[in-house]
């Protein structure tokens, strides 16, 4: 279980680096600067982390063969813990 959690956090770290690059490219494409760019980057990176955490938690729930309310509860807690 500890290895799984460590793997999850490692995957989130790699994904957040990739998301930051993607967000920076999108900000440049929109020609954002200053406060607008900072705000955009913050929201973009947060959205990316949430989606990544959601996908990782869904995969873990599938590995544990969870379904229904147990799966929903696990994924919700997992995503909250990832923040």
Secondary structure, DSSP 8 states (H G I E B T S, - for coil): -HHHHHHHHHHHHHHHHHHHHHHHHHHHHTT--HHHHHHHHHHHHHHHHHHHHHHHHHHHHHHTT--HHHHHHHHHHHHHHH-
